[in-house]
Amino acid sequence: MKKYQIIGGHKLHGSIEISGAKNAAVAILPAALLVDGVCRIENIPQISDVTLILQIMQELGAQIKTINRTTMEIDCSHIVNQRVPQDMGRKIRASYYLVGALMGRFGWAEVPMPGGCDLGSRPIDQHIKGFAAMGGAVDVVSGVICGKMNSGNRFKGGQVYLDIVSVGATMNIMLGAALADGMTIIENAAKEPHIVDLANFLNSMGADIMGAGTDVIKIRGVERLRGGTYSIIPDQIEAGTYMAAVAAAGGEVRICNVIPKHLDCITAKLLEMGVEVIEEDDTVLVRRDGPLTRTNIKTMPYPGFPTDMQSQIGAVLCLAQGTSVITEGVWDNRYRYVDELRRMGASIQVDGKVAVIEGVEKLTGAPVHACDLRAGAAMVIAGLAAEGVTEIDSIHHIERGYENLVEKLAAVGAHIRVVETPDEEAAQPQVG
Ligand code: EPU
């Protein structure tokens, strides 16, 4: 079993290059299925969620050529299959984008119900409502999302009001609507940077999408999408995670290749906590020498504080003077990391969606578990700041969403490495 081993207490100094955005990439890559031509996509993050999406697309008949570490050419002119294999689709949340993309191009799709992090109930009713408003019929049969058209083989423009601001539903409806007959209007749409990135990708391939980044998006369907070149935006959450790491461990790090505007919601909170953040063109300089001060956080859809930064900022607040309150406003169950932080000496009480954190003088290293992707990132942050050795298991969760995390942190002075230990279950003596 692979683990991260961190010897905490070392300040971070240097610079970190941010990779392409995971949650943009996992929608933009499936969006290439809509394109009748070659898409050259740049700034693709090397993470396991992306590898899986590309494997699925290859299985469906996409031809994928690696140009360099972060650039690929994807040709979906000859897709042969609209049925996603069970074992592959179930491993990743974003496989639901294959429903919108495949139905949008071919009129039908069969995609296993998605997996991903366990954050409580993760319904897809708003996706299904959107497809229904465009003349699609989507049922879940034996764990498979089966989508087809009520008539013909194209979606028809429709009006969709989302009952909940949903990133996934907004992007999936955009994918379905890009090649529909007529105009689709999404009201109460999500506004995250990756929504705008998907719209920009589709527009650069010939789509006609207006309003992405506001709460009303209008998509006028076009006959076909042609190929082109597109570069994925930098990852807001990866950048925020390293900003939080500097806040917790102390030091001074330049976070490079970012869009500072996307980080405003995170920067504002770090400033309140006594961390210096200086924005430059495409970098932010993060510095922390003095004590951390308490603050309150409520996670919300963009431009609010991102739920995907909740656990990382929670780890930092464990070391802030005073009492901080976090309110999770998006997911039902995103506090599974709290028990792990308690092992390191954190003082946190959780009641439903609210966590109350009493700052402590120090955290101490311990063996901990990465319960999910962002919870795992929180353990890394706590480990960097803690006294002694922290070992984090289940790091496959972290590798789903962070490219070269160990290398990036080691380059700024963190004492972190991957260690291999015998698989504990396999090592158990057999009984009976
Ligand atoms: N929701 C519904 N019905 C739906 C869809 C969503 O009730 O049909 C609810 C959810 O249960 C949740 C809320 O709406 O309470 C928001 O969910 P959303 O659809 O926005 O989330 P998602 O698209 O499934 C994406 C990211 C998550 C991130 C959320 C919120 C991807 C692949 N995942 O999930 O990222 O937390 O948006 O920003 O883009 C992560 O990267 O760690 C991660 C979990």
Boltz pocket constraint, residues with backbone or C-beta under 6 A from the ligand:
constraints:
  - pocket:
      binder: B
      contacts: [[A, 23], [A, 26], [A, 93], [A, 94], [A, 117], [A, 121], [A, 122], [A, 123], [A, 124], [A, 125], [A, 126], [A, 127], [A, 128], [A, 164], [A, 165], [A, 166], [A, 167], [A, 168], [A, 169], [A, 190], [A, 307], [A, 308], [A, 330], [A, 331], [A, 332], [A, 373], [A, 374], [A, 401]]
      max_distance: 6.0
